[in-house]
């Protein structure tokens, strides 16, 4: 009995992991999309808040309020965060965190649903499914940005297909 208790982990204690998921919406496709959406949206929210905490800390330590160049990336993702009051700042952070969470969730849900649907339709799970799902997901990601151009949509489609295909091909190696 002691060895049985020693092998239990946190995942065994949480409801949903013993049957393979948190949601039961009646169809595996819906379950998979919903679970991917919720998990990625949570990750997106955490990422957005921690990024803002980092920039706030860096700006607090730098007397001139200049953040060092970070490879051409946007220096401050929440432009309205420096409001006149703490309430305005908090509202801006919540709004932007929600937007980013939604983006992450939608992209994860689309990718997960497409890979599942393509596997069921074609009867095989291979790099072709991953490439198509990655390309469509890349397009969806590009279209969620504020200023998407034709070139950006094509670049995101190619990048999504390449990353997804590489991940699929490297799955058995590592």
C-alpha positions, 0 to 999 in steps of 0.5 A, a space after each residue: 500500500 505504501 508503494 501505491 501511495 508513493 507513485 501518486 502525483 499531483 495529476 492523480 489528485 486533480 479531477 479530470 486527469 484520470 479519465 483524460 480531460 477536464 471537459 466532457 461535451 459529448 464529442 472528443 473534438 469539442 473536448 479537445 478544442 475546449 481543453 486546449 483553449 482553456 489551457 492556452 488562455 491561462 498560459 497567455 494570461 500568465 505570460 502577459 501579466 509576467 511580461 508587464 511585471 518585468 517591464 514595470 520592474 525594469 522601468 522602476 529601476 531605470 531612472 530615465 524610464 528607458 528600457 534597453 533595446 530587446 532585439 526590436 521587440 515592442 518595449 511595452 505591450 500595454 500602452 495604456 498601462 501608464 494611466 493617470 490613476 492606478 484604476 486606469 492602469 489596472 483596467 488597461 492591464 486586465 483588458 490587454 491580458 484578456 485580449 492576449 489570453 483570448 488570442 492564445 486560446 483561439 490559436 490553441 483551439 484551432 490547432 488542436 481541432 484541426 489536427 484532430 479533424 484531419 486525423 479523423 478525416 484522413 485516417 492518419 496522423 502524419 506531418 501533412 496534418 501538422 503542416 496544414 493545421 500549422 498553416 491555418 493556425 498561423 493565418 488565424 494568429 496573423 488575423 488576430 493582430 491589429 495591423 495584419 498585412 498580406 505579407 504577415 499572413 503569409 509569413 505566419 502561415 509558413 512559420 506555423 506550418 514549419 514549426 508544427 511539421 518540425 514538432 511532429 517529425 521530432 516527436 519520436 526522436 526526443 
